[in-house]
Amino acid sequence: MKTVRVLSLVILFTATYSVFAGSLPFSRSGLIDTPTASILHHTQVKLGGAVTAFSYQNADSTTESDFALGGYLEFGLFERAQLGVTWLGNAGISGNVQVLAIRETTTIPAIAVGCQNIIGEENYEFFRDTEDSLYRYEESQSFSAYLVLTKNLDYFSGIPICINLGYGIGRFRQGENSDSDGISNPFRGLFGGFDYNPTRNVSLMVEWDGRDANLGAAFTMNDNVRFLGAVAEFEQLALSNRDLSDVMQNVKFSLGVEITLGPFLNATTLESYSELTQREADDLLRKLEEIRSHAREDIEELKHDIP
């Protein structure tokens, strides 16, 4: 019940500060449409792709349906950095970079800095207006720098939930004038979300990406493959004066898959003995937390197996 109340407050908060945006879920590494402070291992590769369905109203009040494709490729370096590219259909390809400043431990969060949409196009985005040109935002969408914190709260609360909180510019900020971006947001650039794991294979996500509220879920098939789903910009359903002909003001539905490969090389030779020992200790503590969080589930399964 405590977790449900927390998630309900987040949903209410995100719906209160609704804006007109339009990013594609799962088109970059992270939660749904926001980055986290998690970094791939050295020479580990992550590939992701998703299809997003949406609809909008024509001038004759008929409904038009369409879909968008997005994908990304990320590569881990030296247990500290992550480089990648994002593809948003006709919008083209942009770059992404993220650096881990502080590694997560049982008591302190992971902190990372990064930049998304590294491209010359200021309005880099998939969605287009009625004249078939990219939407023009008050805030430039390119070179969207950010800082993000990630912390697993299971160790302190016993609830398998991970919190992410960050601040960014560019695509993370809505326009300062309400006329161009819906309503004025007193926390321009602030984004965050929760990742709740009711079972070891299922993840439930809710986030505020700085401009919209998104809900998502993931099913982990194995160490390499995850299946993803999301309802993006769902706060639009609460608006009574939205323009149904504007694709930015309509809810979107996404399905995706994420594949993780590697690591292909061992990073132990790149770190000093003390750094390696500390990293291994932190990894063991995180594994112990995960084992503890699922111990009750394992016990219940054993009870059913015992005749």
Sequence and secondary structure as in RCSB ss.txt:
>XXXX:A:sequence
MKTVRVLSLVILFTATYSVFAGSLPFSRSGLIDTPTASILHHTQVKLGGAVTAFSYQNADSTTESDFALGGYLEF
GLFERAQLGVTWLGNAGISGNVQVLAIRETTTIPAIAVGCQNIIGEENYEFFRDTEDSLYRYEESQSFSAYLVLT
KNLDYFSGIPICINLGYGIGRFRQGENSDSDGISNPFRGLFGGFDYNPTRNVSLMVEWDGRDANLGAAFTMNDNV
RFLGAVAEFEQLALSNRDLSDVMQNVKFSLGVEITLGPFLNATTLESYSELTQREADDLLRKLEEIRSHAREDIE
ELKHDIP
>XXXX:A:secstr
 HHHHHHHHHHHHHHHT       TTSSSSSSSS  S    TT EEEEEEEEEEEEE TTS EEEEEEEEEEEEE
EETTTEEEEEEE GGG EEEEEEEEEE   SSS EEEEEEEEESS TT  S B TTSSB   SS  SSEEEEEEE
EE HHHHSS EEEEEEEESGGGS  SSHHHHSS  TTTTEEEEEEE SSSSEEEEEEE SS EEEEEEEE SSSE
EEEEEEESGGGGG SS  TT GGGS EEEEEEEEEE   S  GGGS HHHHHHHHHHHHHHHHHHHHHTHHHHHH
HHHHH  
